[in-house]
């Protein structure tokens, strides 16, 4: 079986799509701290019985 090499147009399209995917991942990584900080802050409002189930070092 002989594989035909990709045409220059297909290679350019794959490069463009890869660049867009990396840009989206980078922007998602920058917004993660904005989402994670309020989620961690809400851990202080856990119900009182939950501290018996979870280790205390998890909240420090």
Number of C-alpha atoms within 10 A of each C-alpha: 3 4 5 6 8 9 9 9 9 11 12 12 12 12 12 12 12 12 12 12 11 12 12 12 11 11 10 11 11 11 10 10 11 10 10 10 10 10 11 11 9 9 10 9 8 9 8 7 8 9 12 8 7 10 10 9 6 7 10 5
